[in-house]
Amino acid sequence: MSQGEKKVYLEFEKDLYGCNLSLMEKRKRRNGFRRFHPYLSSNPEIRDSHEKRI
């Protein structure tokens, strides 16, 4: 296991859901194109229930 893998493993040991800042930032970087699930565009009936309302 590499040093980076060990670091992430230890972070997940403390925070199983990956909600701490460093893990959240890593997740954001991996989603560089802000991909989303296609069912939001392919199924308009559920779109309103999943979109954030202001």
N, CA, C and O of each residue as an XYZ file, in Angstrom:
216
protein
N       0.857     -1.172      0.000
C       0.000      0.000      0.000
C       0.903      1.236      0.000
O       1.841      1.332      0.791
N       0.607      2.173     -0.894
C       1.419      3.385     -0.974
C       1.133      4.302      0.213
O       0.164      4.109      0.948
N       1.986      5.289      0.382
C       1.818      6.229      1.497
C       0.505      7.012      1.363
O      -0.181      7.256      2.355
N       0.163      7.402      0.131
C      -1.089      8.125     -0.091
C      -2.306      7.269      0.213
O      -3.288      7.749      0.780
N      -2.235      5.985     -0.171
C      -3.346      5.076      0.120
C      -3.518      4.882      1.617
O      -4.642      4.805      2.114
N      -2.407      4.804      2.334
C      -2.475      4.654      3.791
C      -3.145      5.866      4.428
O      -3.965      5.739      5.337
N      -2.774      7.053      3.926
C      -3.349      8.287      4.470
C      -4.869      8.303      4.285
O      -5.614      8.614      5.213
N      -5.313      7.964      3.079
C      -6.751      7.961      2.806
C      -7.450      6.882      3.621
O      -8.553      7.099      4.122
N      -6.819      5.726      3.756
C      -7.390      4.643      4.561
C      -7.614      5.107      6.000
O      -8.667      4.860      6.587
N      -6.614      5.777      6.556
C      -6.736      6.262      7.932
C      -7.825      7.327      8.055
O      -8.526      7.389      9.065
N      -7.964      8.163      7.026
C      -9.025      9.176      7.054
C     -10.399      8.518      7.039
O     -11.306      8.950      7.751
N     -10.553      7.471      6.228
C     -11.839      6.774      6.181
C     -12.101      5.968      7.442
O     -13.258      5.728      7.786
N     -11.058      5.546      8.136
C     -11.254      4.877      9.425
C     -11.920      5.820     10.422
O     -12.757      5.405     11.224
N     -11.537      7.093     10.360
C     -12.091      8.096     11.271
C     -13.452      8.606     10.798
O     -14.311      8.944     11.613
N     -13.643      8.661      9.481
C     -14.850      9.246      8.894
C     -15.354      8.322      7.783
O     -14.976      8.483      6.623
N     -16.199      7.363      8.133
C     -16.643      6.335      7.188
C     -17.342      6.890      5.958
O     -17.313      6.268      4.896
N     -17.970      8.053      6.087
C     -18.724      8.615      4.972
C     -17.917      9.614      4.137
O     -18.435     10.154      3.160
N     -16.683      9.861      4.499
C     -15.832     10.759      3.733
C     -16.314     12.193      3.726
O     -16.251     12.866      2.698
N     -16.795     12.668      4.868
C     -17.356     14.019      4.951
C     -16.343     15.074      5.384
O     -16.658     16.264      5.374
N     -15.133     14.663      5.766
C     -14.174     15.682      6.186
C     -13.685     16.456      4.968
O     -13.838     16.000      3.835
N     -13.109     17.600      5.198
C     -12.775     18.533      4.125
C     -11.844     17.935      3.076
O     -12.086     18.107      1.881
N     -10.789     17.240      3.487
C      -9.832     16.740      2.498
C     -10.455     15.677      1.601
O     -10.173     15.646      0.403
N     -11.291     14.808      2.151
C     -11.934     13.785      1.322
C     -12.999     14.393      0.416
O     -13.190     13.936     -0.711
N     -13.691     15.417      0.898
C     -14.689     16.085      0.062
C     -14.019     16.802     -1.105
O     -14.527     16.766     -2.226
N     -12.892     17.448     -0.856
C     -12.169     18.140     -1.921
C     -11.661     17.148     -2.960
O     -11.706     17.418     -4.160
N     -11.186     16.019     -2.501
C     -10.702     14.987     -3.420
C     -11.843     14.506     -4.317
O     -11.650     14.310     -5.517
N     -13.020     14.318     -3.744
C     -14.188     13.885     -4.509
C     -14.565     14.941     -5.544
O     -14.908     14.596     -6.675
N     -14.510     16.216     -5.179
C     -14.842     17.290     -6.122
C     -13.868     17.306     -7.296
O     -14.273     17.498     -8.442
N     -12.582     17.104     -7.008
C     -11.582     17.095     -8.082
C     -11.812     15.936     -9.048
O     -11.572     16.078    -10.247
N     -12.264     14.820     -8.554
C     -12.505     13.658     -9.416
C     -13.706     13.873    -10.324
O     -13.811     13.226    -11.366
N     -14.597     14.753     -9.956
C     -15.776     15.039    -10.767
C     -15.537     16.358    -11.501
O     -16.301     17.312    -11.353
N     -14.485     16.395    -12.279
C     -14.048     17.621    -12.935
C     -15.058     18.233    -13.881
O     -15.083     19.453    -14.048
N     -15.884     17.424    -14.497
C     -16.864     17.935    -15.443
C     -18.237     18.090    -14.806
O     -19.224     18.321    -15.505
N     -18.307     17.967    -13.487
C     -19.556     18.093    -12.733
C     -20.619     17.160    -13.312
O     -21.761     17.549    -13.558
N     -20.197     15.922    -13.518
C     -21.114     14.916    -14.056
C     -22.272     14.693    -13.098
O     -22.144     14.918    -11.894
N     -23.370     14.263    -13.620
C     -24.543     13.989    -12.805
C     -25.210     12.727    -13.348
O     -24.889     12.272    -14.446
N     -26.110     12.182    -12.597
C     -26.821     10.986    -13.030
C     -27.763     11.342    -14.173
O     -28.505     12.319    -14.068
N     -27.752     10.579    -15.262
C     -28.580     10.919    -16.425
C     -30.080     10.793    -16.183
O     -30.876     11.313    -16.964
N     -30.474     10.108    -15.112
C     -31.921      9.971    -14.899
C     -32.590     11.309    -14.639
O     -33.802     11.431    -14.815
N     -31.833     12.311    -14.225
C     -32.448     13.629    -14.007
C     -32.883     14.259    -15.325
O     -33.879     14.981    -15.368
N     -32.146     13.990    -16.396
C     -32.547     14.539    -17.687
C     -33.442     13.584    -18.466
O     -34.219     14.021    -19.314
N     -33.346     12.295    -18.192
C     -34.139     11.324    -18.944
C     -35.493     11.034    -18.307
O     -36.353     10.426    -18.944
N     -35.694     11.457    -17.066
C     -36.951     11.184    -16.376
C     -37.479     12.478    -15.756
O     -37.234     12.746    -14.580
N     -38.202     13.279    -16.539
C     -38.655     14.582    -16.043
C     -39.591     14.503    -14.840
O     -39.714     15.473    -14.092
N     -40.251     13.362    -14.643
C     -41.175     13.238    -13.514
C     -40.463     13.364    -12.170
O     -41.049     13.839    -11.198
N     -39.205     12.940    -12.115
C     -38.487     13.005    -10.836
C     -37.566     14.216    -10.734
O     -37.000     14.472     -9.672
N     -37.412     14.957    -11.815
C     -36.467     16.074    -11.826
C     -36.757     17.079    -10.719
O     -35.841     17.509    -10.018
N     -38.016     17.455    -10.554
C     -38.370     18.455     -9.540
C     -38.027     18.004     -8.133
O     -37.648     18.820     -7.292
N     -38.157     16.721     -7.871
C     -37.881     16.241     -6.516
C     -36.392     16.196     -6.207
O     -36.007     16.129     -5.040
N     -35.547     16.233     -7.238
C     -34.107     16.147     -7.016
C     -33.376     17.469     -7.172
O     -32.231     17.590     -6.737
N     -33.999     18.450     -7.774
C     -33.339     19.739     -7.950
C     -33.480     20.568     -6.685
O     -34.492     20.502     -5.987
N     -32.455     21.341     -6.408
C     -32.516     22.233     -5.249
C     -33.418     23.408     -5.574
O     -33.362     23.974     -6.665
N     -34.226     23.752     -4.633
C     -35.117     24.903     -4.815
C     -34.587     26.082     -4.017
O     -34.096     25.924     -2.899
N     -34.692     27.238     -4.594
C     -34.196     28.453     -3.931
C     -35.323     29.108     -3.173
O     -35.122     30.146     -2.543
